[in-house]
Amino acid sequence: MIMLSVLLMYISTQAVLANNELVASPHHQHSDIIKSVKDFIGESIGGNDDSTVITTKALDKRLRLHKCEIPLQSFWPPGASKSGHTTVGVRCNDDKPWKIFVGAQIKQYQQVWVTVTAISRDTILDRSHVALERKEISAHQHDYFNIDQTPIGLMTKRPLRRGDIVQERALEKPMAVKRGDRVVVIARINGLEIRTAATAMNSAATGDRIRVQNLTSKKELEGTLHENGMVHVNI
């Protein structure tokens, strides 16, 4: 019984000593460095919610850094990306300064438009072609349509696979008028509206600038293409 009591006392003493050593460690805790990195990234990109997932590379267990006596400072190294794979610097600026770089990965998610079927080139998108889904958009550099935008009504410049995130660079406004088409030019002069027939000198989408040639005078004009082949010209 006495031996058991002595043994328990010894174990308790060792545990207290180990805990004291941990608290009084002269080295900075790796977990504190990682927290500094994640907090910094979240504050920098405004991603402290479930739309952003931040992971960091584990620090080498052999790494021993002086326990910083002031709060750590994290920073973006020159050229560091704020999405995908990146690097964040962490430094201690007390009387025993140090600096390290920590690898990280930033994954950002949004509701974006994706294709629900394979789509051929020169297809004008409608609601049967696309749907909103939560996708990782870290590598797309803002080249996508989110919930506040729509690709519907735009035309594909190349084939799209099923499940692709719809990218702005893959689409264009459909040509409402092609070169050589007959159009109607509308001009307003001193409060009067004048209409005349003309020929389109270039292809254009609704809202684009277009050059036209008056069928009678052969004079070339430039205006803005509206719906139904109407070209508004300022004279």
C-alpha positions as CSV (number, residue, x, y, z in Angstrom):
1,M,0.0,0.0,0.0
2,I,2.9,2.4,0.9
3,M,4.6,1.5,-2.3
4,L,1.5,2.2,-4.4
5,S,1.1,5.6,-2.7
6,V,4.7,6.5,-3.4
7,L,4.3,5.4,-7.1
8,L,1.2,7.5,-7.5
9,M,2.9,10.5,-5.9
10,Y,5.9,10.0,-8.3
11,I,3.6,9.9,-11.4
12,S,1.7,13.0,-10.2
13,T,5.0,14.9,-9.7
14,Q,6.3,14.0,-13.1
15,A,3.1,15.1,-14.8
16,V,3.3,18.5,-13.0
17,L,6.9,18.9,-14.0
18,A,6.1,18.0,-17.6
19,N,3.3,20.5,-17.7
20,N,5.6,23.2,-16.2
21,E,8.2,22.5,-18.8
22,L,5.5,22.9,-21.6
23,V,4.3,26.2,-20.2
24,A,7.8,27.5,-19.7
25,S,9.1,26.2,-23.1
26,P,11.6,28.6,-24.6
27,H,10.3,27.7,-28.1
28,H,7.3,29.2,-29.9
29,Q,4.4,26.7,-30.3
30,H,3.8,25.6,-33.9
31,S,0.1,25.8,-33.3
32,D,0.3,29.5,-32.6
33,I,2.2,30.1,-35.8
34,I,-0.4,28.2,-37.8
35,K,-3.2,30.1,-36.1
36,S,-1.5,33.4,-37.0
37,V,-1.4,32.3,-40.7
38,K,-5.0,31.2,-40.9
39,D,-6.3,34.3,-39.1
40,F,-4.3,36.5,-41.4
41,I,-5.5,34.9,-44.6
42,G,-9.1,35.0,-43.4
43,E,-8.9,38.7,-42.6
44,S,-7.1,39.5,-45.8
45,I,-9.6,37.9,-48.2
46,G,-12.7,38.3,-46.0
47,G,-13.2,34.5,-45.9
48,N,-13.9,33.5,-42.3
49,D,-17.1,31.7,-43.2
50,D,-17.9,28.4,-44.9
51,S,-17.3,29.8,-48.3
52,T,-13.5,29.6,-47.7
53,V,-11.4,26.6,-46.6
54,I,-7.8,27.3,-45.5
55,T,-5.3,24.6,-44.9
56,T,-1.6,24.9,-44.1
57,K,1.4,22.7,-44.5
58,A,2.7,21.1,-41.2
59,L,5.8,22.7,-39.8
60,D,8.9,20.6,-39.5
61,K,8.8,19.1,-36.0
62,R,12.6,19.8,-35.7
63,L,11.9,23.5,-36.1
64,R,12.7,25.4,-32.9
65,L,12.0,29.1,-32.8
66,H,12.5,31.5,-29.9
67,K,9.2,32.1,-28.1
68,C,8.2,35.5,-29.3
69,E,7.5,38.0,-26.5
70,I,5.2,40.2,-28.7
71,P,2.3,39.2,-31.1
72,L,3.4,37.5,-34.3
73,Q,3.1,39.4,-37.6
74,S,1.9,37.6,-40.7
75,F,2.3,39.1,-44.2
76,W,2.1,38.4,-47.9
77,P,5.5,37.9,-49.5
78,P,5.9,39.7,-52.9
79,G,4.0,37.9,-55.6
80,A,2.0,35.7,-53.3
81,S,-1.4,34.5,-54.5
82,K,-4.5,35.1,-52.5
83,S,-6.1,31.9,-53.8
84,G,-5.1,28.4,-54.5
85,H,-1.6,27.4,-53.3
86,T,0.3,30.2,-51.7
87,T,2.8,31.2,-49.1
88,V,2.5,33.4,-46.0
89,G,5.3,34.9,-44.0
90,V,5.4,35.0,-40.2
91,R,7.8,37.1,-38.2
92,C,8.7,37.9,-34.7
93,N,10.0,41.4,-34.1
94,D,11.1,41.2,-30.5
95,D,14.8,41.4,-29.3
96,K,15.4,38.0,-30.8
97,P,13.7,38.3,-34.2
98,W,13.0,35.5,-36.6
99,K,11.0,35.0,-39.8
100,I,9.6,31.9,-41.6
101,F,7.4,31.2,-44.5
102,V,4.4,28.8,-44.3
103,G,2.8,27.0,-47.3
104,A,-1.0,27.3,-47.4
105,Q,-3.9,26.4,-49.7
106,I,-7.0,28.6,-50.0
107,K,-10.1,27.1,-51.5
108,Q,-13.0,29.4,-52.1
109,Y,-16.5,28.3,-53.0
110,Q,-19.5,30.0,-54.6
111,Q,-22.8,29.3,-56.2
112,V,-21.9,29.5,-59.9
113,W,-23.5,28.5,-63.2
114,V,-22.4,25.1,-64.5
115,T,-23.4,23.2,-67.6
116,V,-25.8,20.3,-67.0
117,T,-25.2,18.8,-70.5
118,A,-22.5,18.9,-73.2
119,I,-23.0,22.0,-75.3
120,S,-21.8,22.5,-78.9
121,R,-20.2,25.7,-80.3
122,D,-22.5,28.5,-81.4
123,T,-25.2,27.5,-79.0
124,I,-27.3,30.3,-77.4
125,L,-27.6,29.2,-73.7
126,D,-31.0,28.8,-72.1
127,R,-32.2,27.5,-68.8
128,S,-32.0,23.9,-70.0
129,H,-28.3,24.2,-70.5
130,V,-27.1,25.5,-67.1
131,A,-27.8,25.4,-63.4
132,L,-26.4,27.0,-60.2
133,E,-24.1,24.7,-58.1
134,R,-21.7,25.3,-55.2
135,K,-18.2,24.9,-56.8
136,E,-14.6,25.7,-55.9
137,I,-13.7,28.8,-57.9
138,S,-10.1,29.4,-56.6
139,A,-8.4,28.7,-59.9
140,H,-10.9,30.6,-62.1
141,Q,-9.7,34.1,-61.4
142,H,-13.2,35.6,-61.4
143,D,-13.9,34.1,-64.8
144,Y,-17.3,32.7,-63.9
145,F,-20.9,33.7,-63.5
146,N,-22.2,33.8,-59.9
147,I,-25.7,34.0,-58.5
148,D,-26.0,37.7,-59.3
149,Q,-25.1,37.2,-63.0
150,T,-26.4,35.0,-65.8
151,P,-25.0,33.4,-68.9
152,I,-28.4,32.8,-70.3
153,G,-28.8,34.4,-73.7
154,L,-25.1,34.4,-74.5
155,M,-23.6,32.2,-77.2
156,T,-20.8,29.6,-76.8
157,K,-17.5,30.3,-78.6
158,R,-16.3,26.7,-78.2
159,P,-17.8,23.3,-77.0
160,L,-18.4,22.9,-73.3
161,R,-18.4,19.7,-71.4
162,R,-21.1,18.6,-68.9
163,G,-20.3,19.9,-65.4
164,D,-18.0,22.7,-66.6
165,I,-18.1,26.0,-64.8
166,V,-19.4,28.5,-67.4
167,Q,-16.6,31.0,-68.0
168,E,-17.1,34.5,-69.5
169,R,-14.2,34.0,-72.0
170,A,-16.1,30.9,-73.4
171,L,-19.1,33.0,-74.3
172,E,-20.0,36.0,-76.5
173,K,-23.1,38.0,-77.3
174,P,-24.8,36.4,-80.3
175,M,-24.6,38.5,-83.5
176,A,-27.9,40.1,-84.0
177,V,-26.8,41.5,-87.4
178,K,-24.3,40.1,-89.8
179,R,-22.2,42.0,-92.4
180,G,-24.4,42.6,-95.5
181,D,-27.7,42.5,-93.6
182,R,-30.3,45.1,-94.2
183,V,-30.9,47.5,-91.3
184,V,-32.9,50.6,-90.5
185,V,-31.0,53.7,-89.5
186,I,-32.8,56.1,-87.2
187,A,-31.5,59.6,-86.9
188,R,-33.0,62.6,-85.0
189,I,-32.4,66.1,-86.4
190,N,-33.9,69.2,-84.8
191,G,-36.6,67.0,-83.1
192,L,-37.5,65.1,-86.3
193,E,-37.0,61.4,-86.6
194,I,-35.6,60.3,-90.0
195,R,-35.5,56.6,-91.0
196,T,-33.6,55.2,-93.9
197,A,-32.5,51.8,-95.1
198,A,-28.8,50.8,-94.9
199,T,-26.5,47.9,-95.2
200,A,-24.4,46.6,-92.2
201,M,-20.7,47.0,-92.9
202,N,-19.8,44.6,-90.0
203,S,-21.4,42.0,-87.8
204,A,-22.6,43.2,-84.4
205,A,-24.5,42.2,-81.3
206,T,-27.3,44.2,-79.8
207,G,-25.8,47.1,-77.9
208,D,-22.6,47.1,-80.0
209,R,-21.3,49.9,-82.3
210,I,-21.9,49.2,-86.0
211,R,-20.9,50.8,-89.3
212,V,-23.6,51.0,-91.9
213,Q,-23.9,52.4,-95.5
214,N,-26.9,54.3,-96.6
215,L,-28.5,52.5,-99.6
216,T,-29.3,55.7,-101.4
217,S,-26.4,58.1,-100.7
218,K,-23.8,55.4,-100.1
219,K,-22.6,57.5,-97.2
220,E,-21.1,55.5,-94.3
221,L,-22.4,56.1,-90.7
222,E,-21.7,54.7,-87.3
223,G,-24.3,54.1,-84.6
224,T,-25.5,51.7,-81.9
225,L,-27.4,48.5,-82.8
226,H,-30.7,48.1,-81.1
227,E,-33.3,45.3,-81.3
228,N,-34.9,44.4,-84.6
229,G,-32.0,45.7,-86.6
230,M,-32.5,49.3,-85.7
231,V,-29.4,51.5,-85.7
232,H,-29.5,54.7,-83.8
233,V,-27.2,57.4,-85.2
234,N,-26.3,60.8,-83.7
235,I,-26.1,63.5,-86.3
